[in-house]
Amino acid sequence: MDADAPEPPDPPDPSDPATAADAGVGARLRRMRQIFGLTQRELARRAGVTNGAISLIEQGRVSPSISSLKKILDGIPMSLAEFFTLDLTAPEDVFFTAADLTEIAFDERISFRMVGRRLKDRALQMLHETYSPGADTGEAMLRHEGEEAGVIIRGRIVVTVGDQERTLGAGEAYYFRSRIPHRFRNPFDEVCEVISANTPPSF
């Protein structure tokens, strides 16, 4: 080794608060870049900086100035306020297996399997409904605030909405304001399946 060659810099000390802050900015920048689908090279090109500069910041080895960080964020684009305040906690689930759907019906002839029951502050409720032969939501018709819609994907079902009634088959659909009294029943010999949605959630 050349005795005159400069020694490489010491690696960052994880216990140093300044190092931890730099690492936090770097990790956040990397996450933002990935969320927006940008490579380091593409972000560097947009921001007019070197690819190496982006890499060093993301590794927590360089602490960017406010002006430098703003220049990089302009390449996303994103403001400094958005960069530091956007919630980057673990995202909620967006995909669900059949086993993830939650049964919320208590009638042996009716199954309401709900998508994403554990999601917070849901504005929409989506159900995979199954009506066995003889299933009926009851003579005391349902009524609640909101709107609902559904598509029949198998079998037939009789839908009553106010003073209107119709038998719907596979491929047919309904949409109505939920405050109108409504009822679903399957007087047929085959199972009926419906994919439905209502807002706001009523179950």
PANUPA-448495 format. One record per residue (C-alpha): residue number from 1; residue in one letter; chain; x, y, z. Coordinates in pm, 1 decimal. Layout:
N
  lumro  tiza  lodo         x         y         z
    NUM     A     A         X         Y         Z
...
end
This chain:
203
  lumro  tiza  lodo         x         y         z
      1     M     A       0.0       0.0       0.0
      2     D     A     134.1     349.4     -85.4
      3     A     A     234.2     515.7     241.4
      4     D     A     143.9     854.0      95.0
      5     A     A    -206.9     748.3     -10.7
      6     P     A    -483.7     906.3     198.0
      7     E     A    -654.1     676.5     442.1
      8     P     A   -1017.7     595.6     362.0
      9     P     A   -1267.5     779.9     580.9
     10     D     A   -1394.3     602.2     886.7
     11     P     A   -1737.6     444.0     839.7
     12     P     A   -2025.2     638.0     995.4
     13     D     A   -2081.7     575.1    1365.2
     14     P     A   -2441.4     450.2    1402.4
     15     S     A   -2452.1     586.4    1758.2
     16     D     A   -2380.8     941.6    1640.6
     17     P     A   -2713.8    1135.4    1634.0
     18     A     A   -2601.1    1325.2    1325.1
     19     T     A   -2528.9     998.1    1148.6
     20     A     A   -2870.0     863.0    1247.0
     21     A     A   -3038.0    1175.7    1109.9
     22     D     A   -2845.6    1148.1     782.5
     23     A     A   -2940.9     781.6     755.1
     24     G     A   -3304.4     875.6     815.9
     25     V     A   -3301.5    1130.2     534.6
     26     G     A   -3125.7     882.3     308.8
     27     A     A   -3368.1     600.2     382.9
     28     R     A   -3662.8     833.8     328.6
     29     L     A   -3519.8     955.5      -2.1
     30     R     A   -3469.0     596.9    -118.7
     31     R     A   -3825.4     505.6     -21.9
     32     M     A   -3969.9     810.1    -197.8
     33     R     A   -3767.5     739.0    -509.5
     34     Q     A   -3891.1     379.7    -515.1
     35     I     A   -4253.2     483.1    -456.2
     36     F     A   -4234.0     707.9    -762.2
     37     G     A   -4065.6     432.2    -965.3
     38     L     A   -3738.6     616.9   -1022.5
     39     T     A   -3390.8     469.7   -1043.5
     40     Q     A   -3101.7     656.3    -884.6
     41     R     A   -2977.6     739.5   -1231.9
     42     E     A   -3313.6     878.0   -1347.5
     43     L     A   -3358.1    1090.0   -1034.8
     44     A     A   -3003.1    1222.8   -1070.3
     45     R     A   -3071.9    1314.7   -1433.4
     46     R     A   -3394.6    1494.6   -1343.8
     47     A     A   -3235.8    1681.8   -1053.7
     48     G     A   -2915.4    1771.4   -1236.5
     49     V     A   -2686.8    1598.4    -986.1
     50     T     A   -2457.5    1298.9   -1009.5
     51     N     A   -2575.4     944.5    -959.2
     52     G     A   -2304.4     909.0    -694.3
     53     A     A   -2448.9    1197.7    -493.6
     54     I     A   -2788.0    1027.7    -475.6
     55     S     A   -2622.9     701.0    -374.8
     56     L     A   -2417.0     860.0     -95.4
     57     I     A   -2719.6    1039.8      47.9
     58     E     A   -2930.7     723.5      44.6
     59     Q     A   -2652.4     535.0     223.5
     60     G     A   -2640.3     803.0     492.6
     61     R     A   -2279.3     884.8     410.4
     62     V     A   -2348.9    1242.3     302.5
     63     S     A   -2580.2    1495.7     462.8
     64     P     A   -2739.4    1714.8     195.7
     65     S     A   -2800.4    2082.5     256.6
     66     I     A   -3159.1    2204.3     246.2
     67     S     A   -3099.6    2358.4     -95.7
     68     S     A   -2938.4    2038.5    -227.5
     69     L     A   -3221.7    1823.6     -95.1
     70     K     A   -3480.4    2058.7    -243.4
     71     K     A   -3306.2    2036.6    -580.2
     72     I     A   -3319.8    1657.5    -566.8
     73     L     A   -3683.9    1655.2    -455.3
     74     D     A   -3775.4    1884.4    -744.4
     75     G     A   -3677.7    1592.8    -966.1
     76     I     A   -3945.4    1366.9    -815.7
     77     P     A   -4128.6    1625.0    -789.3
     78     M     A   -4203.9    1673.7    -420.2
     79     S     A   -4186.7    1958.5    -171.5
     80     L     A   -3970.4    1954.0     140.0
     81     A     A   -4284.6    1956.9     353.5
     82     E     A   -4423.0    1650.5     176.2
     83     F     A   -4087.0    1475.4     202.9
     84     F     A   -4068.7    1510.0     580.1
     85     T     A   -4437.1    1464.4     665.0
     86     L     A   -4554.6    1184.7     434.3
     87     D     A   -4639.1     876.9     641.3
     88     L     A   -4402.9     595.8     544.2
     89     T     A   -4521.0     340.0     795.2
     90     A     A   -4595.8      -7.3     665.0
     91     P     A   -4870.1      23.5     402.0
     92     E     A   -5206.2    -140.4     453.2
     93     D     A   -5274.2    -461.9     267.6
     94     V     A   -5401.6    -411.4     -84.8
     95     F     A   -5423.3    -772.8    -201.9
     96     F     A   -5619.1   -1052.8     -36.9
     97     T     A   -5641.5   -1428.2     -80.2
     98     A     A   -5975.7   -1605.1     -63.5
     99     A     A   -5887.7   -1706.9     293.2
    100     D     A   -5840.2   -1340.3     388.4
    101     L     A   -6205.1   -1253.8     323.4
    102     T     A   -6398.9   -1227.4     650.1
    103     E     A   -6737.8   -1391.6     695.6
    104     I     A   -6981.1   -1142.6     849.4
    105     A     A   -7319.8   -1311.6     791.0
    106     F     A   -7490.8   -1520.1    1057.5
    107     D     A   -7743.2   -1700.6     839.1
    108     E     A   -7660.9   -2056.9     738.6
    109     R     A   -7805.5   -1993.4     391.4
    110     I     A   -7629.8   -1661.0     330.5
    111     S     A   -7258.9   -1585.3     316.4
    112     F     A   -7120.7   -1230.9     314.8
    113     R     A   -6743.0   -1241.9     282.1
    114     M     A   -6592.2    -896.5     319.3
    115     V     A   -6276.3    -763.8     156.3
    116     G     A   -6030.2    -579.0     379.9
    117     R     A   -6224.9    -577.7     703.5
    118     R     A   -5920.0    -464.9     903.7
    119     L     A   -5854.4    -158.6     688.6
    120     K     A   -5890.9     164.3     884.3
    121     D     A   -6132.4     441.3     792.6
    122     R     A   -6288.4     249.7     503.9
    123     A     A   -6526.8     451.2     287.8
    124     L     A   -6627.7     147.0      81.2
    125     Q     A   -6742.0    -202.8     167.5
    126     M     A   -6705.9    -482.9     -84.2
    127     L     A   -6861.1    -826.0     -41.0
    128     H     A   -6858.7   -1164.9    -207.1
    129     E     A   -7216.3   -1274.1    -138.0
    130     T     A   -7349.2   -1628.9    -167.3
    131     Y     A   -7719.5   -1713.5    -142.7
    132     S     A   -7806.6   -2080.7    -107.6
    133     P     A   -8144.8   -2204.1    -235.8
    134     G     A   -8416.0   -2065.6      -8.8
    135     A     A   -8198.8   -1781.8     124.7
    136     D     A   -8383.6   -1460.9     210.6
    137     T     A   -8266.4   -1142.2     382.4
    138     G     A   -8613.1   -1124.7     539.5
    139     E     A   -8959.9    -979.6     503.2
    140     A     A   -8850.7    -685.3     719.1
    141     M     A   -8664.6    -515.9     438.1
    142     L     A   -8319.1    -369.1     480.3
    143     R     A   -8277.0       7.2     491.9
    144     H     A   -7973.4     222.9     571.0
    145     E     A   -7786.8     527.9     446.4
    146     G     A   -7564.2     518.7     139.2
    147     E     A   -7564.6     351.6    -199.0
    148     E     A   -7501.4      -4.2    -309.1
    149     A     A   -7442.4    -194.7    -628.9
    150     G     A   -7377.9    -550.9    -729.9
    151     V     A   -7319.1    -785.0   -1021.7
    152     I     A   -7458.3   -1137.8   -1026.1
    153     I     A   -7181.7   -1378.1   -1126.5
    154     R     A   -7365.3   -1709.5   -1085.1
    155     G     A   -7724.7   -1825.0   -1054.6
    156     R     A   -8030.7   -1602.4   -1010.1
    157     I     A   -8165.4   -1381.4    -734.7
    158     V     A   -8483.8   -1182.3    -676.8
    159     V     A   -8406.3    -824.1    -576.9
    160     T     A   -8678.0    -599.7    -434.3
    161     V     A   -8612.7    -225.3    -411.9
    162     G     A   -8908.2     -23.2    -287.8
    163     D     A   -9203.4    -121.2    -506.5
    164     Q     A   -8980.5    -259.9    -783.2
    165     E     A   -8882.9    -624.0    -808.2
    166     R     A   -8678.9    -814.6   -1061.1
    167     T     A   -8509.9   -1150.6   -1104.3
    168     L     A   -8147.5   -1099.3   -1202.0
    169     G     A   -7920.7   -1358.8   -1358.5
    170     A     A   -7548.0   -1391.5   -1421.2
    171     G     A   -7404.1   -1078.1   -1578.9
    172     E     A   -7692.4    -856.7   -1468.2
    173     A     A   -7662.0    -592.4   -1198.9
    174     Y     A   -7834.3    -351.1    -963.2
    175     Y     A   -7759.8      -6.9    -820.0
    176     F     A   -7981.4     185.4    -577.7
    177     R     A   -7984.6     424.4    -284.8
    178     S     A   -7976.8     213.1      28.8
    179     R     A   -8231.7     422.3     217.8
    180     I     A   -8495.7     267.5     -11.0
    181     P     A   -8618.7     -55.0     157.2
    182     H     A   -8465.5    -357.0     -16.0
    183     R     A   -8456.3    -733.1       0.3
    184     F     A   -8264.4   -1021.3    -159.5
    185     R     A   -8394.1   -1375.9    -189.7
    186     N     A   -8310.5   -1690.7    -377.9
    187     P     A   -8622.0   -1904.0    -438.8
    188     F     A   -8440.3   -2111.7    -699.4
    189     D     A   -8268.3   -2450.7    -685.8
    190     E     A   -7917.3   -2321.8    -754.8
    191     V     A   -7670.2   -2116.4    -555.1
    192     C     A   -7643.6   -1748.4    -644.6
    193     E     A   -7320.8   -1549.2    -613.8
    194     V     A   -7300.1   -1170.7    -614.4
    195     I     A   -7008.8    -927.7    -598.3
    196     S     A   -7136.9    -614.5    -427.5
    197     A     A   -7014.5    -281.6    -295.3
    198     N     A   -7175.0     -22.3     -73.7
    199     T     A   -7072.4     311.8      64.5
    200     P     A   -7048.8     401.1     342.0
    201     P     A   -6990.0      56.1     496.1
    202     S     A   -7306.3     -75.4     659.4
    203     F     A   -7172.1    -387.0     835.2
end
